[in-house]
Structures are given as structure tokens and as C-alpha cells.
Amino acid sequence: MAVHVNPPVFNENGDRQTGGFFPGIFVSSFDHKFICRNCHRILRDPVQSQCGHRFCRSCLEELLVNDAVVLCPACLEEQVEEHDVGQLSVHEVFPDNAVKREMFNTPACCIFPGCTWKGRFKEYETHERSCPFKQVACALCAQPVTDGHIEEHRRSECSERHVTCDHCGCTVIFSRLKAHLETCEKLPLTCEHCGKGNIARDTLKNHLEQHCPKRIVSCPMGCEDKFQQDMFASHLSLLMEPHLAWTVQKLVELEIAVGSTSAGSLPASSLTQVMGEIRKVEKKV
């Protein structure tokens, strides 16, 4: 079961992430000097710079990961005079044992949902590692998950889990499922013209062009009118005389064409074409 109270402090391998403890671990108010000037959480293994600012040791190591010396972020945040901005380096900081001793006896409690542990701050880090309610970061989505529930989270809650599209059978990442459905060729759609549903996206074009009763068609019997396919019968009945006249004309033209040439002298292809034209006229009539 996923818990969304604080960002997780452990990864799936049990390694603690950089930074301090969440302020909620202290039962009552606490001195502001207990706050790391980098992660803005409760100091973990505090060190102090020559300019007087305190950091978690892991935060300092993270700040110095690419450089031997960096400008103090707290000095820059406070906008001190340029010549007063401190410089951080492993050789210019020292363990702040005085603050550490002050913190040790501060009443603390566990912040993990469901845990009722209470004690002193000096015992908290040991408890945090062994707490049965501790949170770990899902390696896929980075969300906090109660330790021991990773598999359950991966099966039903993780936004980066793999799922199968119900329509096309493709495997997609859950967070991208909505985008996939916007282009899925097998997604059932409803024709906006006739209202017929359950038409796969890859067959909708054919439906619109060949089968939709509401598609616009031209009159095949000589006039220039256009109308919905399901209005064809009504169109014929309204203009019966001109349609009959067109049909008679076509039959006469075919009769003349056939009569002017004996069937035996017609090439097979021409005869087939003539018979096809006759059938078309018959169907329209």
C-alpha cells in the first residue's frame, strides 16, 4: 500500500537517501539551528562550516561531489556581501558535536504512518532502520511504499507498471496508457453521424465511407442532388419522373449499343461491360 505523507528515505536496497530527518520526528518545538541549510530537514550527522552554517554530512558530500570547493548556499540565500560568502570544502568544516549533544535528548517520535514508537532523538536513527512501517522508494515510480509491500504496489498501484491494453493487447506503461488509447487502432469508437458504437478505430474510416447510413452520397440516377444514404428512397420517390426518364434513356442507349453490333462479334470484354451496365441500371430501378 502506498503512503503519501513524506518522500521516502530508503531505496529498495535498504540504503538511506541523502539528507536529514523530517521535522515531524520532534514531539514539540525545536531550535532552528537543528535545521540543515541544504535539505532544510533535521540535521543528520551535523557538520558546521567556517561561515557558521550547519549541514548534514551527506548533504555536504553531495554539494562537493563535483567540486573541491563550493560557495556556501546558505550565505548566497542570505545575500551576504560578496566578500563574506563562505566557501565549503572537506577541509573547512568540522563535526558539530555540541549541537549533536543538544539534539540527542530531544523527545522524538516515528513519522512512518502506523508506527507508535517514541523515544529520544539519539535512538531515532537506529529505530528508523528497523521500523516495520518504514517507507522505501519504489525503483520504478519513486513513490513511498511501506516496506514489504513493494510487490503489491508494483502489481496494482505503481504508475510505471506494465499493463496490457484491453483492446489491442499491446503492453504499455500505465502512466502512458491514456496517451496510448488516443491512438490505439482497436479502441472501440462511436460513429458521430449515425450513433453506431463498438467500431474499432482502424475500421471507422471504412464505416464512414461505405456503411454509415448517414454518409453523404450523390444521386446515381442522373441528378446532381446529394443527401444522406438513408434518405435515398425518399429522394427517389420525390423525383420519380426524372429518375424514370433517366433510366429509360439509359436502357434505350444500351439497346442501341447492343443492337448495332451482333453479340457474336462483340469482344468478350465489351459484352461483359454492357451486361454490367445493364445490371447497374436494373439495381437502380
N, C-alpha and C positions, 0 to 999 in steps of 0.2 A: 504493500500500500504506500503510495507516495504521500509525503508530508511537505507542505509548503509554508513552513514557518521561518526558517533561516536557510541560507545557502549551505550546502553540505561541507563538512570539514575533513572528510576522509574520502579517498577514492576506493574503488572496488578491491584494490590490493591491500587495503588497510593503512595506506600511507596518509599521514596528515598533510593537508594542504598548507601553503604558507599563510602567514597572518596570525592575528591574535584570537582571543576568545570573544564571544558575543557579549555585549554589556549586560544582557539579561541574566548572566550567571550570578551577579551580585544581588543579594536579597534586598539590600537597601541602597541608599545613595552612596556614591564613592567619589574620591578626589579625581579631578580632571587629569591630573598628572599620570594616572594609570592608563591613559589612552595613547595608543601608538599613533604617531603623527603621519604614518603612511597608510595603514589599513583602517585607522580610526576605530579599532576594536580594543579590548582589554589586552594590555601588554603580555606577550608570552616570551619568556626568557629575555627580559628587558636589557637594552644597552642604551648608553647616552652618548651623544656627540659632543664635540668640543664647544659647539654653539648652544648647548644646553637642552636640546630636543631629544626625546626618547622614542625608540623604535623597538619593535620585536626583532630578535636576532634574524629570524627568517626573512623579515621584510628588508632588513639592511642587506642581507646576502642577495636578495632579489634585485634591489636597487643597484648593486655593484656587479651584477652578473656580467655585464659587457664592458664596464669601465672600472679602472682602479680608483678613480676619484670622481664624485658627482657633487653637484651643488645640493645643499640641503633643501628638500621640497617644503619643509615647514617654514624655513626662512623666506623662501620665494612666496609662499602662501601669505605670510605676514607682511610681505612687501617692505622688508627692512632695506636700509641703504645698501647699495651695491657692494661697498667695501666691507659690510658687516655680514654678508651672506656666508654661512658656514660651508665647509667642504667635508664630505663624508668619505672615509676610506677605512679599511680594516685596521689601520694603524692609528686612526684618530678617534676611535670610540672605545668605550670601556664598559664592562658589565655594571649595571646599576643595581648593586646588591642592596642598597638602602631602601629603594622603592620596592624591590622584590620582598624584603622582610616585612614592609608595611602591608603589602598585598596578602602575604601568607595567612594572616589571621582574620582576614575579611570574610564574613559569612557568605557562603555561595550555595547555589542550587543548580541542578542539572536542567539544561534548556531543552533537551530532547523530549518531544511530546510523549507522554505516558510514563516518564520516569519521575519518581518522587524523592530521589536522593538529595540530601542536604548535608553540608559539612563546611570545612574551611577551604579557602582558595588553594592552599598548598596541597590539598588532596584532590583537587578537581581534575587535573590533567591525567592522573592515574585512573580516576573513575571514568573520564571521558573515553579512554581507550577500551575499557572493558564493559561499558554500559550496554545492556541488551537492547536499548532503544536508540542507539546511536545511528546517525544518518550517514549514508555513503552516497557518493555521486555516481549516478548511472553513467557508464562509459560511453553510451550512445547519445543520450539527450542532456546529460549533466544535471538532471533534476535530483533533488534529495529523496532518497528512498530509505526506509527503515531497514537496518542491516538484517539480512536473512530473507528479505522479500524481493530481492533483485529479479529472480526468475519470474515471479508472479507479475512484477512490474513490466518486465520485458514482454510477457505474453499478452497483457491486456491494457497497459497504460502508457508505455513509452511512446513518445511521439515519433521516434526514429525506428520503431519496429517494422519488420516486413509483413505486409498483408497481401492477400490475393484479391484482385478486382473481381467482384461478383459477376461482372458482365463479360469481360474478355479473358479472364483467367491469368492476366499478367501479374507478376509480383512487383509491388511498388512499396515505397516507404510511406508510412501512414501520414506523415506531415505533408506529403506531396500528393495524397490521394485526391484531394479536391481538384488540384490542377490537372491530374490525370483524367478525371471524369469529364473535364471540359473538352477533351479531345478524344476520349475513348470511342472507338469505332462501333463498339457493340452496345453502347449505352442506349436504353430504350427512350425514345422521344415521342412526342405527340405532334401530329401534323397541326400546324396553326390555322390551316384553312378548313379542313373537314373534321378535325377533332379526333381522328383515329389515333389510338395510343399504341404503345409497345412496338414502335417501329425502330429498328436498330439504326444508329446514325449513318452507317455505311450503306443503308438501303433507302434512306429518306429521299435522296435526290431522284432515285428511280420512281419512288412512290409519287413524288410531286409532278414528275414529267409524264408518267404513264398510267397511274392508277387512281390518283386523287380525284374524286368526283367534283371537287371544287376548282380544279385546274382550268385555266382559260384556254379555250380551243377556238380555232377558226372553223367556220361552216365549210364542210367538204362538198357542198352541193351548189356551188356557183356564186353565192352571195358573199359579201365582204364582212358580214357580221362576225363578232367574237362574243363568246359567252362562256359561262361555267359548263363543264361537261354534263352535269346532271340537269342542265336546262336544255339539252339538245332536243328532246322530244317536244318540249313546249315551243322551241324555236321552229321546228318543222311544222307543227300544227298552225302556228300563227301565219306562216308564209308558205302555205301548202301549194298554192297555184304556181308561184315562180319556181319552187323546188321541183314540182312535177314537170313543168316546162323544160327545166334544165335536164331532168332525167330522160325525157322523151328525146330531146335534142341529142344527148349522148348516145342513146340507143340507135337513133337514125344514123349518126355518124359511124357507129360501129357496123351497122348493117351495110352501109355503103362501102366501107372499107373491106368487109368480108366478101361482099358481092362482086367487087371489082377484080378480085383475084380468087381463082379457084383454090379450094383448100389444099388440093394436091400440089399446087405449085408454090404454096407458101413455105418458106423455110420453117423448120420446127420451132426456132426461137421466136419468129414473128407470130406463129399460131399460138404459142404459149402466152405471148404478150397480149394478144387480142382476147384470149379466153380469160386472162387475169383481169383485164379491164371490164369485161362483161360481169364477172363475179363481183367486182367492186361496186358497179352500178346496182347490181341486184341487192347487195347488202345495204346500200344506202336507201334503196326503195323500201 
